[in-house]
Amino acid sequence: MANLGKKTLSVLSIAILFLNFIFAIGLMAMSLEAGFSDKFTYYGVVPSRLWRYELIDQFDINSGLELAYEPNTLWLLAIASWNDHTDVRVYDLTAGEIISHAILNIMERHYVLLRNGTIFKVESNNPIHVLLLNYQSIPLGNETSVPTPNTFYPATDGSYVGKEFVLLSSSDLQRRFVIFALERSDVKITDETGAIIKSLTLEPNSFERVLLHPWHVYKIESTGHIMVQSGDPGGRGSYHYSFAIPSVQGGFVGTDFYTAAATTINEVEDYGFRVSTVKTADFKVYDLTTRQIIFEAKVEAEDSVRFKVKADAIKVESSAPISLSFIHDGYFFRSSQWPDFGNWGYGAGVIFIGVKPNEHMPIYLPINSTCEAYIFAGGTTRVEVDGTVMISDVDRPILITQPGMHIIKSDSNIIIQAVHWPKIPENQGLEHPGTVVPCIETVHVTRQVSLTPLTEAFPITNIIVAGAVVAISAIAAWMAYVRKRKRIYPYE
């Protein structure tokens, strides 16, 4: 009996030790999960060459070049909070010091000016909205014309597809924001006071442009999944700034993409939408207004294809995963005719791209530009660039400067910031309105959305012709009836 008691006690001891071990593992997992959810990090670089050279006489490419304005030394970091009690800290990684600290409540703003060349990090205990803007002072709040970023906005869960968005508006007093409906959506837009400024209903595969006043914080709520974009490629007689387009599937690799476009194009200027891929893919481009296919092509493995289309907004569908961007390759003097002479040929980019773990990301760095691509990781990360393995450490980005196609892969979330400006002239600088800075911890967040097939609408020209035929037939039938009636009743 004594031996039996000892054996029972031994079994109980082992069981208790096992339960303690399981409990410890559970606590460790909980702490890791809490650590992930309690820290949100935003990395970026302020471009160092904040100026632009232009032709002295835009009608004469031999007239020489001059500075368009005095070189800037500052860009604005504009932050808006998504939650109450949000602790925000901004670090200058170049100097290794904290430069700003604020506690924000929901839909509150915070501004920080950063010098050119600064490598920065923003840390927060809650996810936040971060803009990097070509603006040289702290906003007063009454401005009517400020830079409009060419960018897409993440939803409050970090995905670029969602039902709730909180964003700080930077624009002029034009309809610079576009809402794309992936599903039938009743959309409500409120400002920081809680006032409803706009309500709209969108059908699947439709879009609407809206006006949001500068330096106000807005909440966009929808019953269906939507995407939100500001800016566009620009039509003829405007600058064409580069930007990346996230996919419906999440991240920047997928098979379905929506984006604003332009109804006028310069056929010869050095820009266009660019499809890049790891595997061979066929893709189609739809005009979202007419539902017509306006371009289709095949892109070979580890290659890219550039295309230009005339449309207010487009959808790109692919047979295999691709990445999509709008890129100005950088050739400065390429233009056609008024109003596209000379200076409008300038193109530059400040582009952020998130890469999920073990995802093969095809990116294209413009070949007629000087390029700097910074790869940021939240910790020690194994990164492959075109098959070459590199180790990225926290707060220390990897730099790539070689133009052309690259395939990038990592074993954890990474952010790529690609900066480019024209090679010619040699002393050219970078001018770009700005963009959203994404959160590295939410790069992998995706959404499952059942898309409605984008069937082609009956072409408007056919509708006009069909209408004309019906009208002519009706008139002919009426005239025949009148003639017949006169023959039967000649005296009526």
N, C-alpha and C positions, 0 to 999 in steps of 0.2 A: 504493500500500500504506500509505503514511504517512497519507493522508487517510482510508483505511478504518479504520486504527487509531484515529485521532482520533474518527471517528464512533462506533466501538464504545465508546470510553471515555466519550463524551458520553451515549450511551444508557445505559451502566452507571451513570453519575452521576445521571441522571434517575431511573433505577430505584431507586437507593439513597436518593435524596431522597424519592421516593414512599413507599418502605417505612418510612423514618424518620417521615414524616408520619402514615402509618397507625398506626405504633407509638405515636406521641405521642397520637393520638386515642384509641387503646386504653387507654393509661395514664390519660388524662383520664376516660374512661368508667369505668375501674376505680376511680379515686379517688372519682368521684361515687357509684358504687354502694357503695363502702366507707363513704363519708361517711353515706349513707342507713342502712346496716345497723349502723353503730357509734353511732348517736344515736337515742334514743327519748325523746320529750317528752310530758309530761302537764301540761296547763294546767287551772286552775280558780280559782274565787272562793269564799272563805268568806263566807256571808251576813252582812250587817252587823247585822241586827235579830234577835238570838238570844233571843227571848222569845215568850210566848203569853199573850194575855188570854182569860179565860173568864168565864162568867156566875157571879155570886156565888151564885145559886140556879139550878141547871140546869133546874129545873122552872118557872121564871118568867123569861120573856124580858125583863121590865121590871125585873128585880132589879139591873141594873147590871153592870159588868165590873170584874174585878180581875186582877192578874198571877197566873198559875198558879204561878210560882216566880221567884226572883231572876234577872234577865237574865244570860245567859251571855256570856262574853267570849272563849271558846276553843272550837275544834273540833280533832279529832284527824285527822292524816294518818297512815294505817297502811299500811306498805309490806311486801311479801314478795317475795323474789327467786326467779326461775325458773331461774337458772344460778349457777355458781360465779364468783368474781372479778367481781362486779357492782358497779360504781362508781356510787353514787347521790348526787346533789346536789340540794338543795332551795333554791329562790330565792324571796325575797320581792320580787316585781316592783314593789310599791308603794314599797318603800324602796330598791330597786335593789341588793340585797345577797344573798349566800349565807348561809343560816341553818342549814344542816345538811349534813353529809357523812359517808357511811358506805361501807365495802366489805363486801358481803354474799356469802355462799355460798348454794347452793341451799336453798330453803325456810327461810331465815333471815328474821327480822322486824326492822323499824326503825320507830320512832314519832317523830313530830314534832308539837308543839302549835302551832297557828296562831291568831293573834288574829282576831276578827271583822272583816270588811271586807278581809282580805288577798287580794290577787291573787297567785297563786303559780305556780311552774313547777317540775316535777321532771324532771331529766335523768339518763339512765342510758346506759351502754354496752351494756346488754342489756335486752330487754323485761322488765318487772316488773309486779307486781300492786299497784294503788294504790286505797285506800279513803279517802273523805272522810266522817267520822263525827261525829255529835252526841255527843261524849264529851269530857270536860273535864280529863282527867289521863292520865298515862302508865300503861297497864295493868300491873297486878301479875302477871296470868296466872292468878289463881285466881278471877276473877269468874264468876258463874253467870248473870247477866242483864245484857246490854249491847244497844245498839240493833241491830236487824236491818235492814240496808239493803233497800229495795225496788228491786231491780236485777237485771240479767243479767251473767254473768261471761264475759270473753273467754277463748278457748282460748290455749294457749301460742304460737300463730302470729298472734294478734291478732284472728282471726275469732270471732264469737259462736257458730259451729257448729264442732265439732271432736271430737277423740278423746283429747285430753290437756288437763287444766286444773290449774293450781296456784293455790290461793286461800287467803287468810287469813279465817278464819271470825269473824264478829261476829253473835252471836245469844244467845238464852237457851237453856234446856235443853229445847226443843221441836223438833219436826221442821220447821224453817223453810226448808230447802233442797229444791228440786224438780229432779229430773233428767228431762228429756224425751228419749225415744228417737225419732230420725228413721228409724233402721234397727234391725234386730235387734241388740242390743248386750249383750255381757257386760261388766259394769262392776265395776271394783275401786277401792276408796277406801283410801288409805294415809295415815298421819300423818307428821310430820316425823322420827319415829324409824324409819320403814320398816315399822311394824306395819300389817297389813291390818285395818281396822276394819269394813269391810262389803264383801260381794260380792253382786251381784244380776244377774239376767238380765231384760232388757226387750224386749218385742216392739215393732215399729214402731207409732207413734202412741200409745204408752203412757207413763206417768209414774210416778214414785215419790217420796215425800217422805222425806228422811233427816235424821238428827240429827248436827250437827257442833258440837263443843264450842267455846265462845268462845276467841279468841286462840290457836288452834292453826292451823298451816298444813297443808293437805291437798292431796294429788295425786289427781285423779280420772282414771282411764284406762279407755278403752272400745274395744271391737273395732269398733263402729259409730259413726256420727255422732250426737252428743247435744248438748243445750243445758242450761245450768245457771242456775237462778234462785234468789234468796232473797226472802222476803217475799211479800206478796200484797195485793190491794186492801182486805182486811178486810171482815168481815161486819157485821151489825147490832151496835150497841153498841161500835164501835171507830172509830178515826180512819182516814181514807182519804187516804193520801199518794200523790201523783202519781208516775208513772214511765213511761219509754219502753220499748217492746218491739221488739227487733231482729227482722229477718225471717230466714227460712231461707236466702234468696238472698244474704245478706250485707248489712251496713249496716242502715239503718233504713227503707229503701224496698224493697218486695217484694210478693209475692202470697200468701205462706204465713207464718203466725205462730202460735206456741204460747205460752201464758202461764197462770199460776195465776189463779184467780178466787175467788169466794166463794159458798157455798151459801145464804147469806141476804143480802138487800139491803134498803136503805131506798128505797122507791119515789119519795119526793119530795126526798130530799137532793140537793145540787147536785154530783153526781159521776157518773162512768160511763166505760166504754171509749169511745174516740173514734177513728173512722176519718177520715183526711184524704187528699185526693188532688189531683193536678194534672189528671187526665183522668177523665171519668165512669167509674164502676166499679160492678159488682154484687158484693156479698160475702155470704158465709154464715158463721155461727158454729156450731161443733159442740161439744157436750158430749163431752169425751174419755172420760168414763166410760161413757155410754150410747151414744155414737156417733150421737146424734140431732142434727138441725139444730134449734137453739133460737132462732135469730134470723136474719133475712136482710133486706137492704135495698139500695137504690141510693144512691150518693153522687155528687152532681153535681160537675163540674169546678171546681177551686179552692174547694171547700167541704168541710164535715165533717159527720159524723153521730155522735150519741152513742147508746149503747145500754147497757142493764143486763141481765144474765142471772144465773141461779142455777146454778152449777156449781162443782165443785172445781177443774177446769182446762178450758181451751177451746182450740180451734184456729180461726183465722180464715182463710178462703180467699177470694181476690178474683180477678175477671176481668181486672183491670189493676193496675199497681203502686200501692200505697197506703202510708201510714204509720199505725201503730197505737200508741196510748198509753192509759194510764189517767190521767184528769185530774179533779181536784176543781176546779170552776169558782170556788169561794171564797165562795159566799153562806153566811154564818155561822149565821143563825138558822133555816135551813130544816131541819125534821126532822118526824117523824110521831108516833110514840108510843114508850113505854118499850120497849127501853132506848135509844132514839135521840133523847132530848130534848136541847135546848140545846147543850152543849159538844161533843157528838159531831159537830156540823155543821162543825167546823173542818177546813180542808183546806189543804195547802201542798205545794210541790214543789221539789226540787233535781234537775234532769234533765239528763243529758248525751246528746247526739245527734251522731253522726259523719256528715259529708256528703262523698261521694266527688266527684272532679273531674267537672264538667259534669253532675252529677246535680241534678235539680229536686226539692228537698226541701220537701214541704208540712208546716209545723208550725203548731200551734194553741197560742196563749197565752191562758189562761183569762180570760174577759171580766169576771168579778166579782172579780178579783184585781189587786193591784199586781204588775207583771211587770218583770223584768230579764232580758234574754237577751243573753249575751256571746258574740261570735263570735271564736274564736281561730284564727290561722293560723300555720304554721311558718316563713313568710317573707312577702315582699311578695306579696299575693294580691288578685286582682280578685274582689270579691264583689257579687252582685246580690241586693238585698232588694226584692221586689215590683217588679222592673224598674229600680230605682234602683241605679246602680253606685257602690260604695264601694271604697276601697283599704285593706286590712287589712295592717299591718306586723307583723313578729315582735315578740312580747311586748307588743303594744298592741292589745287587743281592741276590736271594734266593739260598741256597746251599742244594743239595741232595747228600747223600753219600751211600745210600742203593743199592747194586747191584740187577740186575734182571729186570723184566718188570715194566714199569710205563706208566700210561696214564695221559697226561698233557693237560690242557685246560686253556685258558685265555680269557678275554674280550677285549684284544687289542693285537697288534703285540708284540711278545716276541722273544728273541734269547736264545737258550740253548747252552752253551759250555760244552761238556762232556770231561773230562780228565781222563785217566786211565793208570795204570801200574801194572805189576805183583805183587801179594801178597807175593810171595816167590822169593828171601829171604825177610825178614822183612824190611831190609834197602835198598831195591831196589829203583831205581829212574826211571825217564821217559826220554826216547830218542825218538824223533819223528821229521821228517823233517819239518813239518809246514803245514799251510793251509790258505785258504782265510777267512777273517773276513767279514761277511755279514753286510749289512745296515739294521737297525731295522725298518726304515720308509718304506722300499720297500718289506718287507716280504710278503705282501699280493698280490703283482703284479703277474699276471698270463698271459698266452698266450693261445689262442684257435687255436689249430693245428689239421688239419685233417690228421691222420696218414694213411699211405698205409699199408694194411694188410701184415703181414710178412708170406707169403706162403712158404712152405718148398721147397727147391731146390731138384732136383733129386739127390739122394746120389751119391757121387763120386765113391763109390765101384760098384754101379749098372751101372754107366756110363762105368767103366772099363770092367765089365763083359759083358754088352751089346755090347760094342765095340769089345770085343774078339769074341763074338758069331757072329757078323756081319762079322768080318774078316775071321773067320773059314768057315762060309757059303760061302763067296765070293771065297775063295781058293778052296773049294770043288766044287763049281759050275764051276770054271775055269778048274779044272782038269777033270771034267766030260765032259766039252766041248772039251778039247784037245783030250781025248780018243775017243770021238764020231767022231771028225774031222779026226783022224788017221784011224778009221774004214771006213769012207766014202771015204777019199782020201789017200789011203795007199802009193801012189808013189809021192806025192807032197813033 
